[in-house]
Amino acid sequence: MIAFDLQCTQGHKFEGWFDSVQDFEDQKNQGIVMCPMCGETEIRRLFSPFTIKNAQRGSDQPAGESAEVDPAKVMRAFYRHVLNEFEDVGANFAKEALKIHYGVSEKKKIRGITTADEEQTLKDEGVEYMKVPVPRSDA
């Protein structure tokens, strides 16, 4: 798997995971890749400046198909980061996100849950957020 930094024509930046560069291109050409914030399907790849140390050669190489990355480790680290760094506001996510968006509350990282109606309100108000599926804890 390879992760790409992506951007839609509206300027929203997000990340996508693909089996290869060709897989990304194929999905993009089919209109499958879409911005999670606005639904735009005109997407472009952004330059990704990180590298992964190659333990065998001791040199840096661009992250990509040849770098061995354990997707399960990456996902566990991602979820651990979200759990540790984002305040859980539970069912009050939409309310808190709107307060932050309009400057009523100080800017902070939050996580929680929303209804479909609340998600539409956030979208209508121009609040940028990202839906992240939560894995089962017994898996």
C-alpha positions as CSV (number, residue, x, y, z in Angstrom):
1,M,0.0,0.0,0.0
2,I,1.1,3.5,-0.7
3,A,-0.3,6.8,0.8
4,F,-0.7,9.9,-1.3
5,D,-1.4,13.4,-0.2
6,L,-4.2,14.6,-2.4
7,Q,-6.0,17.9,-3.2
8,C,-9.3,18.7,-4.9
9,T,-10.0,21.8,-7.0
10,Q,-11.6,23.4,-4.0
11,G,-8.3,23.3,-2.1
12,H,-9.2,20.6,0.4
13,K,-6.2,18.4,1.2
14,F,-6.6,14.8,2.3
15,E,-4.8,11.4,2.2
16,G,-5.6,8.4,0.1
17,W,-4.2,4.8,0.2
18,F,-3.7,2.8,-3.0
19,D,-2.0,-0.4,-4.1
20,S,0.2,1.5,-6.5
21,V,0.6,4.7,-8.5
22,Q,-1.3,3.0,-11.4
23,D,-4.1,2.0,-9.0
24,F,-4.5,5.7,-8.0
25,E,-4.5,6.8,-11.7
26,D,-7.0,4.1,-12.6
27,Q,-9.4,5.0,-9.8
28,K,-8.9,8.8,-10.5
29,N,-9.8,8.3,-14.2
30,Q,-12.9,6.3,-13.2
31,G,-14.0,9.1,-10.9
32,I,-13.8,6.8,-7.8
33,V,-11.4,9.1,-5.9
34,M,-13.3,11.9,-4.3
35,C,-12.7,14.6,-1.7
36,P,-14.2,13.6,1.6
37,M,-15.0,17.2,2.4
38,C,-16.9,18.3,-0.7
39,G,-17.3,15.2,-3.0
40,E,-15.2,16.7,-5.8
41,T,-13.7,14.1,-8.1
42,E,-11.1,16.3,-9.9
43,I,-8.2,15.3,-7.7
44,R,-4.4,15.8,-8.0
45,R,-1.5,14.3,-6.1
46,L,0.6,16.6,-4.0
47,F,4.3,16.3,-3.4
48,S,5.0,14.2,-0.3
49,P,8.3,15.2,1.3
50,F,8.8,12.3,3.7
51,T,11.3,9.5,3.3
52,I,11.7,6.1,4.9
53,K,15.1,4.9,6.0
54,N,16.2,1.8,4.2
55,A,17.7,-0.4,6.9
56,Q,19.5,-2.7,4.5
57,R,21.4,0.1,2.6
58,G,21.3,2.7,5.4
59,S,20.1,5.3,2.9
60,D,17.0,7.4,2.5
61,Q,14.6,6.6,-0.3
62,P,11.3,8.2,-1.2
63,A,8.3,6.4,0.4
64,G,6.6,4.3,-2.2
65,E,6.0,0.9,-3.5
66,S,9.5,-0.4,-2.8
67,A,9.5,0.6,0.9
68,E,8.2,-2.1,3.2
69,V,5.6,-0.7,5.4
70,D,3.3,-2.7,7.7
71,P,-0.1,-1.2,7.1
72,A,-1.5,-2.6,10.4
73,K,1.3,-0.8,12.3
74,V,0.6,2.4,10.5
75,M,-3.1,2.2,11.2
76,R,-2.5,1.4,14.9
77,A,-0.2,4.4,15.2
78,F,-2.8,6.6,13.5
79,Y,-5.6,5.5,15.8
80,R,-3.4,5.8,18.8
81,H,-2.5,9.4,17.8
82,V,-6.2,10.3,17.3
83,L,-7.2,8.7,20.7
84,N,-4.3,10.5,22.5
85,E,-4.3,13.8,20.8
86,F,-7.9,14.6,20.1
87,E,-10.5,15.5,22.8
88,D,-13.5,13.1,22.7
89,V,-16.6,15.3,22.7
90,G,-18.9,12.4,21.9
91,A,-22.3,13.2,20.5
92,N,-21.5,17.0,20.8
93,F,-19.0,16.9,17.9
94,A,-21.1,19.1,15.5
95,K,-21.9,21.6,18.2
96,E,-18.2,21.9,19.3
97,A,-17.0,22.0,15.7
98,L,-19.3,24.9,14.9
99,K,-18.2,26.8,18.1
100,I,-14.6,26.4,17.0
101,H,-15.4,27.3,13.4
102,Y,-17.0,30.5,14.5
103,G,-14.5,31.4,17.2
104,V,-16.8,30.9,20.1
105,S,-14.5,28.2,21.5
106,E,-10.7,28.1,21.2
107,K,-9.2,26.1,18.4
108,K,-8.5,22.5,19.5
109,K,-8.4,19.0,18.0
110,I,-11.7,17.1,18.7
111,R,-13.2,13.8,17.8
112,G,-16.7,12.5,18.3
113,I,-19.8,11.3,16.4
114,T,-22.4,13.0,14.3
115,T,-25.7,12.2,12.6
116,A,-26.2,12.6,8.9
117,D,-28.2,15.8,9.5
118,E,-25.3,17.2,11.6
119,E,-22.8,16.3,8.9
120,Q,-24.9,18.2,6.4
121,T,-25.0,21.2,8.6
122,L,-21.2,21.2,9.1
123,K,-20.8,20.9,5.3
124,D,-23.3,23.7,4.7
125,E,-21.5,26.0,7.2
126,G,-18.1,25.3,5.6
127,V,-16.7,23.4,8.6
128,E,-13.8,21.1,7.5
129,Y,-13.8,17.7,9.2
130,M,-12.8,14.2,8.3
131,K,-14.8,11.1,8.9
132,V,-12.6,8.3,10.3
133,P,-14.0,4.8,10.6
134,V,-13.3,3.3,14.1
135,P,-12.2,-0.3,14.1
136,R,-13.8,-2.8,16.5
137,S,-11.8,-2.9,19.7
138,D,-12.1,-6.7,19.9
139,A,-10.4,-7.2,16.5
